[in-house]
Amino acid sequence: MPKPKPREVWLIDLGMTAKVRPCLVLSDYPADNELALMVVIPHTTALRGNRWEHVCDKPFLRPGAFHLQQIQPVSLPRLEHKLGELTTAEYKALANQIIGLLNLNAV
């Protein structure tokens, strides 16, 4: 299996209750001495119009948004295949929104 990288969007099995959905990879691929986990943000088509939804129109995604309040770790076997990736500018805009969510500006 190819090693996922930050900015890539992968189809990921999030378990019985969350189903298989596109997710944006945030973390680097784990080293051999680390847990076999990647940190991701799921994409949703069920929009609520709140400040933690990051809309990013891509041809490989249905209309929707990455929901920043759902940042989560997933185990490597749950990653199915790469769908595409965000540009550097798109990823930077999303990263700035995460900084706001986590209140890292105050540090």
N, CA, C and O atoms as a MOPAC input file, in Angstrom:
PM7 MOZYME 1SCF
protein

 N      0.84300 1    -1.18600 1     0.00000 1
 C      0.00000 1     0.00000 1     0.00000 1
 C      0.88800 1     1.24900 1     0.00000 1
 O      1.88000 1     1.30200 1     0.72700 1
 N      0.53700 1     2.24700 1    -0.80800 1
 C      1.29600 1     3.50500 1    -0.78100 1
 C      1.15700 1     4.18900 1     0.57300 1
 O      0.16800 1     3.99000 1     1.27900 1
 N      2.13200 1     4.98000 1     0.92400 1
 C      2.10100 1     5.69300 1     2.20100 1
 C      1.36100 1     7.02200 1     2.04700 1
 O      1.79500 1     7.88800 1     1.28700 1
 N      0.24700 1     7.18900 1     2.76500 1
 C     -0.48900 1     8.45600 1     2.69700 1
 C      0.35700 1     9.60800 1     3.22300 1
 O      1.20800 1     9.43800 1     4.09600 1
 N      0.09200 1    10.80200 1     2.65600 1
 C      0.82100 1    12.01400 1     3.05100 1
 C     -0.16800 1    13.11900 1     3.39500 1
 O     -1.30100 1    13.11100 1     2.91500 1
 N      0.25900 1    14.07600 1     4.22900 1
 C     -0.59600 1    15.23600 1     4.48100 1
 C     -1.00100 1    15.90100 1     3.16900 1
 O     -0.22400 1    15.93500 1     2.21500 1
 N     -2.23100 1    16.43100 1     3.12900 1
 C     -2.86500 1    17.07300 1     1.97100 1
 C     -3.61000 1    16.09000 1     1.09400 1
 O     -4.42300 1    16.50400 1     0.26700 1
 N     -3.35500 1    14.78100 1     1.25000 1
 C     -4.03800 1    13.79900 1     0.41200 1
 C     -5.41600 1    13.47400 1     0.99400 1
 O     -5.61800 1    13.48700 1     2.20800 1
 N     -6.34800 1    13.18600 1     0.10100 1
 C     -7.68600 1    12.75700 1     0.49500 1
 C     -7.80600 1    11.27900 1     0.15300 1
 O     -7.60800 1    10.87200 1    -0.99200 1
 N     -8.13700 1    10.48000 1     1.17200 1
 C     -8.25000 1     9.03700 1     1.02000 1
 C     -9.66100 1     8.59000 1     1.36600 1
 O    -10.33900 1     9.22400 1     2.17400 1
 N    -10.09700 1     7.50300 1     0.75700 1
 C    -11.33100 1     6.86500 1     1.15600 1
 C    -10.99000 1     5.98800 1     2.35400 1
 O    -10.11600 1     5.12500 1     2.26700 1
 N    -11.68500 1     6.21100 1     3.48100 1
 C    -11.33200 1     5.54500 1     4.73600 1
 C    -12.57200 1     4.94300 1     5.38400 1
 O    -13.63200 1     5.56700 1     5.42500 1
 N    -12.42500 1     3.72800 1     5.88600 1
 C    -13.49400 1     3.07000 1     6.63200 1
 C    -13.43100 1     3.57300 1     8.06700 1
 O    -12.51400 1     3.22900 1     8.81300 1
 N    -14.41000 1     4.39000 1     8.44900 1
 C    -14.42900 1     4.97500 1     9.79500 1
 C    -15.20300 1     4.12200 1    10.80000 1
 O    -15.47100 1     4.57300 1    11.91300 1
 N    -15.56000 1     2.91000 1    10.42200 1
 C    -16.23400 1     2.01700 1    11.36400 1
 C    -17.72100 1     1.89700 1    11.08800 1
 O    -18.26200 1     2.53400 1    10.18500 1
 N    -18.35200 1     1.07900 1    11.87500 1
 C    -19.75800 1     0.73500 1    11.64500 1
 C    -20.68800 1     1.94300 1    11.67100 1
 O    -21.58700 1     2.03700 1    10.83700 1
 N    -20.49700 1     2.84900 1    12.58900 1
 C    -21.43100 1     3.96300 1    12.72200 1
 C    -21.11500 1     5.13600 1    11.80000 1
 O    -22.00500 1     5.93800 1    11.51600 1
 N    -19.89900 1     5.26000 1    11.33100 1
 C    -19.51000 1     6.42200 1    10.52400 1
 C    -19.38400 1     6.12100 1     9.03500 1
 O    -19.34300 1     7.05600 1     8.23600 1
 N    -19.32300 1     4.89400 1     8.64300 1
 C    -19.23100 1     4.39700 1     7.26600 1
 C    -17.92500 1     4.77100 1     6.56900 1
 O    -17.03300 1     5.37600 1     7.16400 1
 N    -17.83800 1     4.39900 1     5.30700 1
 C    -16.65400 1     4.69600 1     4.49700 1
 C    -16.86300 1     6.07100 1     3.87700 1
 O    -17.88800 1     6.33200 1     3.24800 1
 N    -15.87900 1     6.94600 1     4.06300 1
 C    -16.02200 1     8.29900 1     3.52100 1
 C    -14.64600 1     8.89000 1     3.19400 1
 O    -13.62600 1     8.41300 1     3.69200 1
 N    -14.62700 1     9.92700 1     2.35800 1
 C    -13.35500 1    10.60200 1     2.07900 1
 C    -12.85700 1    11.32300 1     3.33300 1
 O    -13.64500 1    11.89100 1     4.08900 1
 N    -11.55600 1    11.29300 1     3.53900 1
 C    -10.94100 1    11.98300 1     4.67700 1
 C     -9.64500 1    12.63700 1     4.22400 1
 O     -8.91900 1    12.09800 1     3.38800 1
 N     -9.37000 1    13.79700 1     4.78300 1
 C     -8.12900 1    14.50400 1     4.52200 1
 C     -7.07900 1    14.05300 1     5.52200 1
 O     -7.31900 1    14.07800 1     6.72900 1
 N     -5.92800 1    13.64500 1     5.03500 1
 C     -4.82900 1    13.21600 1     5.89900 1
 C     -4.10300 1    14.45300 1     6.42300 1
 O     -3.71900 1    15.33200 1     5.65100 1
 N     -3.91700 1    14.51400 1     7.75400 1
 C     -3.21100 1    15.62700 1     8.39700 1
 C     -1.80200 1    15.25400 1     8.83000 1
 O     -0.89200 1    16.08000 1     8.74900 1
 N     -1.60900 1    14.02500 1     9.28800 1
 C     -0.32900 1    13.64100 1     9.90000 1
 C      0.58400 1    12.91900 1     8.91300 1
 O      0.15300 1    12.43400 1     7.86600 1
 N      1.84900 1    12.86700 1     9.28400 1
 C      2.82000 1    12.09900 1     8.51600 1
 C      2.60100 1    10.60900 1     8.75700 1
 O      1.98100 1    10.21000 1     9.74300 1
 N      3.11800 1     9.79700 1     7.84400 1
 C      3.05400 1     8.35000 1     8.00300 1
 C      3.85200 1     7.96400 1     9.25100 1
 O      4.96200 1     8.46100 1     9.44100 1
 N      3.31300 1     7.08900 1    10.10200 1
 C      4.00400 1     6.76700 1    11.35700 1
 C      5.29900 1     5.97800 1    11.14600 1
 O      5.40700 1     5.14400 1    10.24800 1
 N      6.26300 1     6.27100 1    11.99900 1
 C      7.53300 1     5.52600 1    12.00100 1
 C      7.29400 1     4.15300 1    12.62500 1
 O      6.25000 1     3.90900 1    13.22900 1
 N      8.26000 1     3.27200 1    12.47300 1
 C      8.12600 1     1.90200 1    12.98800 1
 C      7.92900 1     1.85200 1    14.50100 1
 O      7.30100 1     0.92100 1    15.00500 1
 N      8.45000 1     2.83000 1    15.22800 1
 C      8.33100 1     2.81200 1    16.69200 1
 C      7.13300 1     3.62500 1    17.19100 1
 O      7.03800 1     3.90800 1    18.38500 1
 N      6.22100 1     4.00300 1    16.29300 1
 C      5.02300 1     4.77200 1    16.64800 1
 C      3.77600 1     3.92600 1    16.41000 1
 O      3.82700 1     2.90600 1    15.72300 1
 N      2.66100 1     4.35800 1    16.98400 1
 C      1.39600 1     3.68500 1    16.73400 1
 C      1.05500 1     3.77400 1    15.25200 1
 O      1.33700 1     4.78600 1    14.61100 1
 N      0.45400 1     2.73000 1    14.70600 1
 C      0.10100 1     2.67200 1    13.28400 1
 C     -1.19600 1     3.44000 1    13.04200 1
 O     -2.21400 1     2.86700 1    12.65500 1
 N     -1.13200 1     4.76700 1    13.28100 1
 C     -2.30200 1     5.63500 1    13.15900 1
 C     -1.97500 1     6.84000 1    12.29200 1
 O     -0.83600 1     7.30200 1    12.23300 1
 N     -3.01000 1     7.33600 1    11.62100 1
 C     -2.91700 1     8.59300 1    10.88500 1
 C     -4.03000 1     9.49200 1    11.42100 1
 O     -5.10500 1     9.00400 1    11.76900 1
 N     -3.78200 1    10.79200 1    11.48900 1
 C     -4.79300 1    11.75000 1    11.93400 1
 C     -5.46600 1    12.31700 1    10.68500 1
 O     -4.79800 1    12.77500 1     9.75800 1
 N     -6.80900 1    12.27800 1    10.67800 1
 C     -7.56600 1    12.67300 1     9.49400 1
 C     -8.76500 1    13.55000 1     9.87000 1
 O     -9.15500 1    13.63700 1    11.03400 1
 N     -9.33800 1    14.19700 1     8.84400 1
 C    -10.58100 1    14.95400 1     8.99200 1
 C    -11.57700 1    14.38500 1     7.97900 1
 O    -11.31000 1    14.40100 1     6.77700 1
 N    -12.71400 1    13.88700 1     8.44700 1
 C    -13.71700 1    13.35500 1     7.52300 1
 C    -14.39800 1    14.44600 1     6.69700 1
 O    -14.55400 1    15.58400 1     7.14000 1
 N    -14.79400 1    14.06800 1     5.50100 1
 C    -15.58600 1    14.93100 1     4.62200 1
 C    -17.04500 1    14.51700 1     4.77600 1
 O    -17.35100 1    13.32600 1     4.83400 1
 N    -17.93600 1    15.48700 1     4.84100 1
 C    -19.35600 1    15.20100 1     4.97900 1
 C    -20.16500 1    15.96000 1     3.94600 1
 O    -19.77400 1    17.04000 1     3.50300 1
 N    -21.29800 1    15.38500 1     3.56600 1
 C    -22.22200 1    16.08200 1     2.67400 1
 C    -23.41400 1    16.62900 1     3.46400 1
 O    -24.25300 1    17.34300 1     2.91500 1
 N    -23.48400 1    16.29100 1     4.74500 1
 C    -24.56800 1    16.77000 1     5.62100 1
 C    -24.10700 1    18.05800 1     6.30600 1
 O    -23.63600 1    18.03800 1     7.44300 1
 N    -24.24900 1    19.16400 1     5.60000 1
 C    -23.75600 1    20.44800 1     6.11200 1
 C    -24.73800 1    21.07900 1     7.09300 1
 O    -25.95600 1    20.95800 1     6.96200 1
 N    -24.15900 1    21.75500 1     8.07700 1
 C    -24.95600 1    22.46900 1     9.07000 1
 C    -24.72200 1    23.97600 1     9.01300 1
 O    -25.41000 1    24.74400 1     9.68500 1
 N    -23.76500 1    24.38600 1     8.22300 1
 C    -23.49200 1    25.80600 1     8.06500 1
 C    -22.78100 1    26.43100 1     9.24600 1
 O    -22.94500 1    27.62300 1     9.50600 1
 N    -21.98400 1    25.63800 1     9.97500 1
 C    -21.27300 1    26.22600 1    11.11600 1
 C    -19.83300 1    26.57600 1    10.75500 1
 O    -19.34500 1    26.22400 1     9.68100 1
 N    -19.17300 1    27.26100 1    11.65200 1
 C    -17.83100 1    27.79100 1    11.37300 1
 C    -16.74900 1    26.72700 1    11.26800 1
 O    -15.64500 1    27.03300 1    10.81700 1
 N    -17.02100 1    25.49600 1    11.66400 1
 C    -15.99800 1    24.45500 1    11.62500 1
 C    -16.13700 1    23.53000 1    10.41500 1
 O    -15.51000 1    22.47200 1    10.36400 1
 N    -16.94800 1    23.92400 1     9.45500 1
 C    -17.02300 1    23.21000 1     8.19100 1
 C    -16.12500 1    23.93000 1     7.18400 1
 O    -16.25900 1    25.13300 1     6.95900 1
 N    -15.22600 1    23.18300 1     6.59700 1
 C    -14.30800 1    23.77100 1     5.61400 1
 C    -14.67800 1    23.25000 1     4.22600 1
 O    -14.41200 1    22.09700 1     3.88600 1
 N    -15.29300 1    24.12100 1     3.43800 1
 C    -15.69800 1    23.75300 1     2.08200 1
 C    -14.48500 1    23.82700 1     1.16400 1
 O    -13.74100 1    24.80800 1     1.16600 1
 N    -14.30500 1    22.78500 1     0.39300 1
 C    -13.19200 1    22.71800 1    -0.54400 1
 C    -13.68300 1    21.93600 1    -1.76200 1
 O    -13.73000 1    20.70700 1    -1.73900 1
 N    -14.04500 1    22.65000 1    -2.81800 1
 C    -14.59500 1    22.00600 1    -4.00800 1
 C    -13.48900 1    21.30100 1    -4.78800 1
 O    -12.52400 1    21.91800 1    -5.24000 1
 N    -13.66200 1    19.99600 1    -4.92900 1
 C    -12.71500 1    19.18700 1    -5.68900 1
 C    -13.52500 1    18.23900 1    -6.57700 1
 O    -14.59200 1    17.78400 1    -6.16600 1
 N    -13.04700 1    17.93400 1    -7.77300 1
 C    -13.81600 1    17.05700 1    -8.66500 1
 C    -13.99800 1    15.63600 1    -8.13100 1
 O    -14.92800 1    14.94200 1    -8.54400 1
 N    -13.13700 1    15.19500 1    -7.23100 1
 C    -13.23500 1    13.83800 1    -6.69300 1
 C    -14.08800 1    13.76000 1    -5.42300 1
 O    -14.21500 1    12.68800 1    -4.83200 1
 N    -14.68000 1    14.89500 1    -4.99400 1
 C    -15.53100 1    14.93800 1    -3.80400 1
 C    -16.93800 1    15.38300 1    -4.17400 1
 O    -17.11500 1    16.23500 1    -5.04500 1
 N    -17.93200 1    14.81300 1    -3.51600 1
 C    -19.29600 1    15.31300 1    -3.66300 1
 C    -19.37000 1    16.66000 1    -2.94700 1
 O    -18.54400 1    16.93600 1    -2.07700 1
 N    -20.35100 1    17.51100 1    -3.29700 1
 C    -20.48500 1    18.79300 1    -2.59700 1
 C    -20.62500 1    18.57400 1    -1.08800 1
 O    -21.44400 1    17.76700 1    -0.64700 1
 N    -19.83200 1    19.28700 1    -0.31100 1
 C    -19.83100 1    19.13200 1     1.13900 1
 C    -18.67900 1    19.89800 1     1.74600 1
 O    -18.24200 1    20.92100 1     1.21800 1
 N    -18.18700 1    19.38300 1     2.87900 1
 C    -17.10900 1    20.07500 1     3.59200 1
 C    -16.35200 1    19.09300 1     4.47600 1
 O    -16.86100 1    18.03300 1     4.83900 1
 N    -15.12200 1    19.47600 1     4.81100 1
 C    -14.37000 1    18.74900 1     5.83500 1
 C    -14.84200 1    19.29800 1     7.17300 1
 O    -14.85700 1    20.51100 1     7.38300 1
 N    -15.22500 1    18.40900 1     8.07200 1
 C    -15.76600 1    18.85900 1     9.36300 1
 C    -14.66100 1    18.81600 1    10.41000 1
 O    -14.29400 1    17.74800 1    10.90200 1
 N    -14.13500 1    19.99200 1    10.74400 1
 C    -12.96100 1    20.08800 1    11.60200 1
 C    -13.18000 1    19.59100 1    13.02700 1
 O    -12.21500 1    19.21400 1    13.69100 1
 N    -14.40900 1    19.57800 1    13.51300 1
 C    -14.66700 1    19.07000 1    14.86400 1
 C    -14.57500 1    17.55000 1    14.92200 1
 O    -14.68000 1    16.96900 1    16.00200 1
 N    -14.38300 1    16.90600 1    13.78900 1
 C    -14.30200 1    15.44300 1    13.76200 1
 C    -12.88400 1    14.93900 1    13.50400 1
 O    -12.70800 1    13.80800 1    13.05100 1
 N    -11.88200 1    15.75000 1    13.77900 1
 C    -10.49200 1    15.30200 1    13.63600 1
 C    -10.31500 1    14.04300 1    14.47900 1
 O    -10.71100 1    14.00700 1    15.64400 1
 N     -9.71500 1    13.00800 1    13.88200 1
 C     -9.59600 1    11.73200 1    14.59200 1
 C     -8.44400 1    10.88900 1    14.06800 1
 O     -8.01700 1    11.04400 1    12.92400 1
 N     -7.94500 1     9.99200 1    14.92000 1
 C     -6.94200 1     9.03900 1    14.44600 1
 C     -7.64200 1     7.81900 1    13.83500 1
 O     -8.71300 1     7.41700 1    14.28900 1
 N     -7.03300 1     7.24600 1    12.81700 1
 C     -7.52800 1     5.99500 1    12.23900 1
 C     -6.34100 1     5.06200 1    12.03600 1
 O     -5.22500 1     5.50600 1    11.76800 1
 N     -6.59500 1     3.78200 1    12.16700 1
 C     -5.52000 1     2.80800 1    11.97100 1
 C     -5.24900 1     2.62300 1    10.47500 1
 O     -6.15200 1     2.74700 1     9.64900 1
 N     -4.01100 1     2.33000 1    10.15000 1
 C     -3.57900 1     2.23000 1     8.75500 1
 C     -4.41600 1     1.26500 1     7.90600 1
 O     -4.70300 1     1.58200 1     6.75200 1
 N     -4.81800 1     0.09900 1     8.43100 1
 C     -5.60000 1    -0.81600 1     7.58500 1
 C     -6.94800 1    -0.24700 1     7.12800 1
 O     -7.54700 1    -0.77600 1     6.19100 1
 N     -7.43100 1     0.81200 1     7.76600 1
 C     -8.72700 1     1.40300 1     7.39100 1
 C     -8.63800 1     2.30400 1     6.15000 1
 O     -9.66000 1     2.65000 1     5.55800 1
 N     -7.41900 1     2.68100 1     5.76200 1
 C     -7.24600 1     3.51100 1     4.57100 1
 C     -7.36900 1     2.62800 1     3.33300 1
 O     -6.62100 1     1.66400 1     3.16800 1
 N     -8.32400 1     2.97000 1     2.46200 1
 C     -8.59900 1     2.11900 1     1.31100 1
 C     -7.82800 1     2.53900 1     0.06600 1
 O     -7.06400 1     1.74300 1    -0.47800 1
 N     -8.01300 1     3.77600 1    -0.39400 1
 C     -7.24700 1     4.26200 1    -1.54700 1
 C     -7.31900 1     5.78200 1    -1.63800 1
 O     -8.23400 1     6.42200 1    -1.12100 1
 N     -6.32500 1     6.32400 1    -2.31200 1
 C     -6.22400 1     7.77600 1    -2.48600 1
 C     -7.21900 1     8.24700 1    -3.53700 1
 O     -7.36100 1     7.63700 1    -4.59700 1
 N     -7.91100 1     9.35300 1    -3.22300 1
 C     -8.85600 1     9.95700 1    -4.16000 1
 C     -8.24800 1    11.15200 1    -4.88400 1
 O     -8.56400 1    11.40500 1    -6.04600 1
 N     -7.38000 1    11.88400 1    -4.20200 1
 C     -6.78100 1    13.08800 1    -4.75800 1
 C     -6.06400 1    13.84900 1    -3.67500 1
 O     -5.74000 1    13.28200 1    -2.63100 1
 N     -5.80500 1    15.13600 1    -3.90000 1
 C     -5.14900 1    15.92900 1    -2.86100 1
 C     -5.51700 1    17.38900 1    -2.97500 1
 O     -5.96900 1    17.85500 1    -4.02100 1
 N     -5.31400 1    18.10700 1    -1.87700 1
 C     -5.53900 1    19.54600 1    -1.83400 1
 C     -4.28200 1    20.25800 1    -2.30000 1
 O     -3.17600 1    19.73700 1    -2.15400 1
 N     -4.44800 1    21.44100 1    -2.85600 1
 C     -3.29000 1    22.25400 1    -3.21000 1
 C     -2.67400 1    22.78900 1    -1.91200 1
 O     -3.28200 1    22.71400 1    -0.84400 1
 N     -1.47700 1    23.32000 1    -2.02400 1
 C     -0.82100 1    23.91200 1    -0.85500 1
 C     -1.66000 1    25.05000 1    -0.29000 1
 O     -1.79500 1    25.16700 1     0.92800 1
 N     -2.22500 1    25.89100 1    -1.15100 1
 C     -3.04700 1    27.02100 1    -0.69300 1
 C     -4.32600 1    26.53100 1    -0.00100 1
 O     -4.72300 1    27.08700 1     1.02300 1
 N     -4.96500 1    25.50800 1    -0.54300 1
 C     -6.17900 1    24.95500 1     0.07600 1
 C     -5.85900 1    24.36700 1     1.44700 1
 O     -6.60900 1    24.55300 1     2.40500 1
 N     -4.74200 1    23.65900 1     1.52700 1
 C     -4.34500 1    23.03300 1     2.79300 1
 C     -3.98300 1    24.09800 1     3.83500 1
 O     -4.29800 1    23.94900 1     5.01600 1
 N     -3.32600 1    25.16300 1     3.39600 1
 C     -2.95400 1    26.23200 1     4.31800 1
 C     -4.19700 1    26.92400 1     4.88100 1
 O     -4.23500 1    27.25600 1     6.06600 1
 N     -5.20700 1    27.14200 1     4.04600 1
 C     -6.46000 1    27.75400 1     4.51000 1
 C     -7.13400 1    26.86800 1     5.54800 1
 O     -7.63500 1    27.36100 1     6.55900 1
 N     -7.14800 1    25.56600 1     5.30100 1
 C     -7.73000 1    24.62600 1     6.25500 1
 C     -6.91500 1    24.60700 1     7.54600 1
 O     -7.48900 1    24.58100 1     8.63500 1
 N     -5.59100 1    24.61900 1     7.43900 1
 C     -4.72200 1    24.61200 1     8.62100 1
 C     -4.97300 1    25.84600 1     9.48600 1
 O     -4.98900 1    25.74600 1    10.71300 1
 N     -5.16700 1    27.00000 1     8.86300 1
 C     -5.46300 1    28.21300 1     9.62800 1
 C     -6.78900 1    28.09700 1    10.36800 1
 O     -6.93600 1    28.61500 1    11.47500 1
 N     -7.75200 1    27.41900 1     9.75800 1
 C     -9.03700 1    27.21600 1    10.42700 1
 C     -8.87400 1    26.26700 1    11.62200 1
 O     -9.52500 1    26.45700 1    12.65000 1
 N     -8.02300 1    25.25900 1    11.49800 1
 C     -7.74900 1    24.34200 1    12.61400 1
 C     -7.07600 1    25.09300 1    13.76000 1
 O     -7.38000 1    24.84700 1    14.92700 1
 N     -6.17700 1    25.99500 1    13.43700 1
 C     -5.52700 1    26.82100 1    14.47400 1
 C     -6.58300 1    27.58200 1    15.27000 1
 O     -6.48000 1    27.68700 1    16.49200 1
 N     -7.58900 1    28.10900 1    14.59500 1
 C     -8.68200 1    28.78900 1    15.28200 1
 C     -9.51500 1    27.85200 1    16.11700 1
 O     -9.87200 1    28.18400 1    17.24800 1
 N     -9.83400 1    26.68100 1    15.58300 1
 C    -10.61400 1    25.68700 1    16.32000 1
 C     -9.93000 1    25.29800 1    17.62600 1
 O    -10.57600 1    25.21500 1    18.67000 1
 N     -8.64800 1    25.06600 1    17.56400 1
 C     -7.89400 1    24.61800 1    18.74100 1
 C     -7.38200 1    25.76800 1    19.60600 1
 O     -6.70700 1    25.54500 1    20.61100 1
 N     -7.70600 1    26.99200 1    19.20800 1
 C     -7.32700 1    28.19200 1    19.94000 1
 C     -5.80800 1    28.28500 1    20.12600 1
 O     -5.31700 1    28.64700 1    21.19500 1
 N     -5.09400 1    27.95500 1    19.07600 1
 C     -3.63900 1    28.00100 1    19.12300 1
 C     -3.08100 1    29.39700 1    18.87300 1
 O     -1.88600 1    29.62700 1    19.06400 1
 N     -3.92800 1    30.33000 1    18.45000 1
 C     -3.48800 1    31.71600 1    18.27800 1
 C     -3.09400 1    32.34100 1    19.60800 1
 O     -2.24400 1    33.23100 1    19.65000 1
 N     -3.70400 1    31.88200 1    20.68700 1
 C     -3.49500 1    32.47600 1    22.01100 1
 C     -2.18700 1    32.06000 1    22.65400 1
 O     -1.81100 1    32.59000 1    23.69900 1
 N     -1.49200 1    31.11700 1    22.04100 1
 C     -0.26200 1    30.59100 1    22.64800 1
 C      0.89600 1    31.51500 1    22.35000 1
 O      2.02200 1    31.25000 1    22.77300 1

